[in-house]
Amino acid sequence: MHRRLLIVLVPLAVLLVAALGAPLSVTVAEREMQETYVDRLNDVGRFASLAETALATGRTEALQLELERYHELYGIPAAVIDTSGTVLLGPAAAYREAARAEPALPRIVTAALAGTRSEPSTEWAPWDDSALVVAEPVGRDSEVVGAVVTISDLSKTRHRILVRWAWLAGLGLLPLIALVAVAWPVSAWVLRPVRELDEASSRISQGDFTIRADAEAGPVELRRLAESFNTMMDAVENAVRRQRAFVSDASHQLRNPLTSLRLAVESLEPHLRADDTGRQMYKVAVDELKAMQRMLNSLQASARLESIRTTSPVDLDAVLATRVDRWRALTATAGQTLTVNVPPGLRLLEPTGGLGSILDELISNALRLSEARVVE
């Protein structure tokens, strides 16, 4: 039962974690991309400042060395281009090779040559393989003489994003694990009384009215329910016990008078004439007495069947040991003899009320109805 409860709770917790984790993952990825963009923007800003001075003075050797060194260190081709797109400074071959794979580069370079700084890339997804193109105009306003362009491979940035996402996923699993670790024993504690009530109801449907629920475990509401259940079962068991006792006692008490009445009626047969209407009435009376005896037999069988449902095993030797001396004293007082001949080690199913009381009733009937020697 608590498994079904977890099946409901865990998906809800997963949806909650996903609802919180998805925006956070996007924020983390955008922040990583923003940091990379700011780093490249600082680099091209510095190179643009140096390029403006170098192109104005014609001293470009130092800037050329610095651009090549930058490419060697970071693997990022950085080049100074003129207004026609021709590479003036930097690793031209590496720049052209990287530029051929970037369809967005012409648009960004055109915007930079028009004096507009490039916008940050929005392609931050780890499964996207596009590079980050950053361009900075060289010069100001209408005096733009070129642009500094960098083409950055974002594989390392995207790898960092994946690592951050993995950490977030791990952190997201912690509350789910905690939920299962807490909900499992708590749900078992809460639902255990319900499970016990279900098992008790199943045993009651099989005829066992002695079963009771544990009223000391579980939440307060379920304890009250268990107490009410036990009170109800006490009332039901008492009613069933009284009913069984009444049926058994009534059928037993009526059996002997009915037998005597039948014997008395049957003794009238020799005194009836064959053509007399009294013989017809005699047959009707005998048939009715037989029907009443069958009904009493059915009542007794029903009472025995109900009692068998709640029987428990008992050693016959132990039962006899507590009663044989008293039975022999009673038979001796009545001038009769009682002999016990029972194989040792027998185990019987003892009905409700005890096997001893049934044997006491048999001995009592034997003493009352027989003047011969009684063998038991």
N, C-alpha and C positions, 0 to 999 in steps of 0.2 A: 504493500500500500504506500509506504513512504517512497518507494521507487517511482510510483506514478506522480507523487508530489514533486519529486526532484525533476521529473520530465517536464513538469509545468514551470518550475522555478528557474531551472538552468537556461532554457531558451530566452526567457525574459531578461535574465542577467546578461546573457550574451548580447542581446539587442541593446541593452543599456550601455554596456561597455563599448559596443561598436558605435553607438550614437555619440558617445563622448570621445572615442578614440579617432574616428574618421576626421573630424575637424582639426583635432590636435595634430594628426599626421600631416594634413595639408599645411598647417601652420609651420611645422618643423621643416618640411620640404621647401616651402617658400622662403623661410629664413635662411636656410643653407644657400639657396640660389641667390638671395639678396646679398649675402656676405661675399659670395664669389663675384657677383656683379660689381659690388663696391670696390673690391680689390682690383678688378680689371679697369674700372673707371679711374681709380687713382693712378694706375700705371699709365694709361693712355693720356691722362691729363698731364702727367709729368713729361711724357715723351712729346706731347704736343707743344708744351712750353719750350722744351729744348729744341724741337724742330723749327719753331718759329724763329728762334735766334740763329740756328745753324743755317737755315735757308736764307735769312737776311744777310748774314755775313759770309756765306759760302764755305764755312768751316764745318763740314759734315762728317769728317773722319771719326771723331770721338762718338758721335751719335750712332754711326754705322756700327762701330765696335760694340757699343752698348746694346743695340738691338739684337745683334748676333749673339752676344753673351746671354741676353735675356732668353732667347730661343733655346740655347744650349741648356740653361739651368732649368727652365720650366716646361720646355717642349711646346711653347706657345709662339707661333709666328706673329711678329709685330712688324708692321711696315708703314712707311710714310709714302703716301701716294699724292699725285697732283690732281688737278681738277678733271683731267681726262681719264683717271684711273690707273695711270702708269706708276709702277713702283719706283720711287726715288731712292729710298733708303730701306735697309733691312734685308732679311733672307728672302729674296724674291722667289726662288724656286719653291721653298716650303710654303710661302704665302699663296702662290698661285695654285699649288696642289690642294691646299686646304680650302681655298675659295671656290674651286670647282664643285665641291661637295655641299656647298651652302647656298641654296636658292634664295635665301633672304638677304644675302650680303649686298647685292646691288641696291636694294631699297635702303638699307642702313647707310651705305656709303653715300648715296645720293642725298639723303637727309643730312649727313654730316657736312658734305660739301656745300650744302645750302645754309650751313651755320647752326644746325639743330643737333643737339646731343642725342645719341641713341637711347631708346628705352630699354629697360631690363627685359630679358627673355622670360616668357611664360611657359616655356617647354621644360618643366622641372621633373616630369615623371621619369622614374628609373628605367622604364622600358623604351623611352625615346632616346635616339642616338644623335640628335642634332647638337651642333656646337654653339657656343656663346660668342656672338659677334658684337664687339664694342668698337665704336668709332667716335673720334673726337676731332672737331675741326681745328685746323692750324690757321690762326689768324682770327680776326674779329669781324662780325657782321659782313659787310660787302667786301672786306679785305681778306676773305678766306682764300688761301693759296693751295690748300691741300687738306689732308686728313691723316690721322694716325689710326690704324685699324689693327685690332688683335682678334684672332680666331682661337678660342679656347676649347679644348676637349673637356667635356663635363663628366667623363667616366668616374673620376675620383670623387667629384661632388655627389654624383648619383650613388656611388658606393657608400658614402657617408650617410646619405638619406636612407638607404636600405638598412644600414646598421642602426640608425636611430629608430626606424620603424620596428626592427626586431626587438629593440629594448622596450619600445612601447607595447608591442604584442606580449612580451614577457611580463611586463607590469600589469597588462590587462588580464593575464591569466591568474595573477595572484588573487584578486577578489573572487574569481570564479572558483578557484581551489578552496579558498576560505569559505565560500558559500556552501560548497558541497561538504567540506569538513564539519561545518557547524550544523547545516540543515539535516544531514544524515542522522546523527544521534538525536537531535532535537525532534525531528519528525518521527523517529522511532519511539521516543519517549511520549510524544503527544498521541500517536496513533496506536500505541500498544494496548491501552484500555479498549479502544474500538475493536482491535483484532481479537482481544479476549472475549468481548461481548459477542462477536460474530461466532467464535468457536463455541461459546456457551449456548448460543441459540441453536447451533447445529446439533449439539448433544441433547438439548431439550427436545428437538424434533425427533430424536431417536428414542425418546422416552425416559431420559435421565433427568429427573426433577431435583436431584440433589446438587447439581452444579451451581456454583456461585461465582460472581465476578470479583476481581480484586478492586476494592474501593479505596485503596491506599496509594495508588500509583496514578500518574498523569495529572493534567491540569484540574483545577477545582471543578470546572463544569463537568468534565468526564467522571470525576469522583462522585459528584452528586448523581449523575446518571447511573453509575454502577450501584450506588446505594439504593436508588429507586428500583433498579432491576432486581437486586437481591431481596428487597422488601416484597416486590411483586412475586418472586419465585417462592418466598416463604409462604405467602398466602396461597399460591397455586399448589404447592406441595402439601400443605395442610388440607386443602380442599380435596385433593386427589387421594390423600391418605384416608380421610374420613369416608370418602366415597367407596374406596376399596374395602375399608373395614365394614361399612354398612352392607355392601353387596355380599361380602364373604360371610358375615355373621347372619344376615337375613337368610341367605340360601342354606347355610348350615343348620340354622334353627328350624327352618321349614322342612328340611329333608326328612327328619325322623317322624314328625307328625304326619307328613304326607304319605310316608311309607306305611305307617300304622293304619291310616285311613284306607289306603289301597288294599292292605291285607283284610281289613274289616269288610270292605265292599266285596272283594273276591270271595270271602267266606260265605256270602249270601247266595252264591250260585246254586248250590245243591237244593236250596229251599224254593227255587223258582220253577214254575211249570214252563214247558216248552212253548205252549201257545199263549202264554200270558204276556200282556204288554209290559209287565214289570221287567221281563228279560231284556226287552229293547232298551228300557231306561237303564238297566244294569250295564249293558254294553256301552251306552253313551257315557255313563259315569266312569267306567274303566278307561275308556279312550281319553276322556278329559284328564283323569289322574295321570295317565302316561304322558300326556302333553305337558302337564305341569312339571312332572319329574324331568322331562327333557329340557324344559326351560330352566329349572334349577341347576341341572348339570351344566348348561351353557353359561349360566351366571358364575358358577364356581370355576369353570374353565377359564372364563374371562378374567376373574380375579387372580387366578394362578398365573395366567399369562402376563398380566400387568406387573405382578410381583416379581416374576422372573427377570424382567427388564432391569431391575435394580438389585439383582442378586450379587453376592460376593462369596468366594470360596472359603470353606471352613473345614477343619478336621473333625470327622464324626467321632473319633475316639475322645477328643476333648469335650465335645458336647455330652456324650454319654457318661463320662466320668463325673460330671457335675450333677447327674440326675438319676443314675441307676439305683443308688442307695435309697433315695426317697421313693422311687417307684416300687422297689421291693418291700419297703416298709408299708406302703399303702396296700399292696396286694396281700401281704401277710396279715394285715388287719382285717381285710375282706375275706380271709380264708382261702386265698388263691396263691398261685405260684408264678413268678416271672422269671423266665430264662432268656438271657441275652446271648445271641449267637450271630455276631457281626464280624466279618473279616477285618483284621487290623489294617491301618494305613489308608482307609477310604477318605476321599475329599469330596465334599458336596457343595453345591451352590446354595447358600443360605439366603432365603428371601427376606424382605423387610419385616421386622418384628422378631426375627430369630428362628432358628430351626428347633431350639429347645421347646418353645411354646407350642409348636405344632405337634411334637412328640408327646408333650404333656397332655394335649387334647386327645390324641389317639389312645393313650393309656387310660385316660378318664372315661372315654367312651367304651373301651374294652371292659373296664371294671363295672360300668353301669349296665351294659347290655348282655354280659356273659357271666355265667356261673361256673364255666369250665376253666381248665388251666390255660393261662395266657402265655403264649410263646412269642417273643419279639426278637 
